[in-house]
Amino acid sequence: MSATSAVRVRRAYDPVEDDDGARVLVDRLWPRGVSRERAAIDVWLKDVTPSDELRSWYHHDREARHDAFVERYRAELDDASRTEGVDRLLSLLREGGPVTLVTAAKDVADSHVPVLVDHLEQMRKRTAG
């Protein structure tokens, strides 16, 4: 899965690729059964993940709550408490190399990660222009 040439997404259980660039874990918990060496994580940003309350609420009915989840998670990402983590990701992207967001989510497309990727892309456009 790839949103742009600069932002990539991989599951924590997938092999590390030579072109991953900076590997950033974007889950609140460490992936079960994956050693730190195997994961090759450069940065672990827990504060860019959905709050426990939002994550739990969403998991109870993903299909019916998806649009509301996206809206609520975007609001969380815009919150001042998340600024440092989002800014760190944007800084890694500005450094020019690819950034690979790593997650343990079974269904990445239905997780918080695509929302985060889109948020980063929108933030990059705002700061570039």
N, C-alpha and C positions, 0 to 999 in steps of 0.2 A: 504494500500500500504506500502510496506516495502522493502528497498533496502538491508539492512543488519540488524543484530540483534541490532546494536548500533544506526543506523539512521532510524528513522521512519518518516512517513509523515501522517498528518491528516488535514482535512479541518477545518477551524475555526468554522464551524457550527456543527461539530460532537461533541459528548459529550467527556469530558476529561476522559481519562482512567488512572487507578491506575499505570500502568507501563509506562506511557509517559516519565518519567524522566524530564529533562529540556525541557520546551516548548519554542520554539524560533519562533517568527513571522518573516517570510521571505517575506513579502509584503511591498511595499512602503506606502500603505495606510492602515489604520485600517479597519478591516472587517465591512461592513455596518450591523447595527442592532445587533452587538454582544457587550455585556458589557465587561468591563475589568475583572470583577469577573468571568463571565461565560467562557471567553477565557482562563483564568489562564495562561497568558503569563509571562514567567520569563525574557525573553530578546527579544527586538525588534531590529532586524538588518536590517535597511533600505538599508544600503550600500552594501548588497550582492544581491540586486535585479537588474534586467536589468535596464539600463538607460531609461529615459522616451523616448528618441529618438528611441532606439532599440525596446522597448516594443510596441510603436506606429507603427513602421515599420512592425513588425512581425504580429500584429493583423490585418493588412490590407489584408494579404493573408497567413495564417498560413500554409496551406498545401504546397504551392509552396516554401515558404521561411524557412521551418523548419530546413533543414540542414545548411543553411547560418546563421540562428538565433543561432543554437547551437555553431557554430564556433565563431561568433561574441560575444556571451555571455561568452564563455570560455575565450576569449581574455580580456573581461572586468573584469572577476574574477581574472585574472593574473595581472591586472593593480595595481600599487602601491596604488591607492586611495581605493582599496577594501581590501587591506592586513589586516587591523585591524579587519574587520568583519569576514573574512575567518579564520583568526588566532583565533578569539574568538570561532568560531564553532569548530575548531580543538582542542582547549583547553578543551571545554566542553566534547568532545569525549574522550580525553585523561584522563579525570577525572574518566572514567570508567562506568558511568551510561548511560542509553539510552538518546538520544537526539531526540526530536520530532520536526520536521520542520512543522510549521503551516502556512497554506495559505488559502485564500478565493477563490482561483481559482475554477471555476466550473468544468473544465476538468483538473485535476491535471496532468495527464499523458501528456497533450499537453502544459503544462506550463513550466516556468523556473525551477521549483523545481526538476524534474529528472536530469536536467543538473547540478544543484547545488549539488545534492546528489552524482552524479558520480564524480564531481570535488573534493568533500571532500574525497571520497574514494581513488582517485588517489593521492591526497596530503598526506593522511595517509600512503599509501604504500611507497611513496617517502621518507617520514621522518622516517619510520620504518626500512628501509633497507639501 
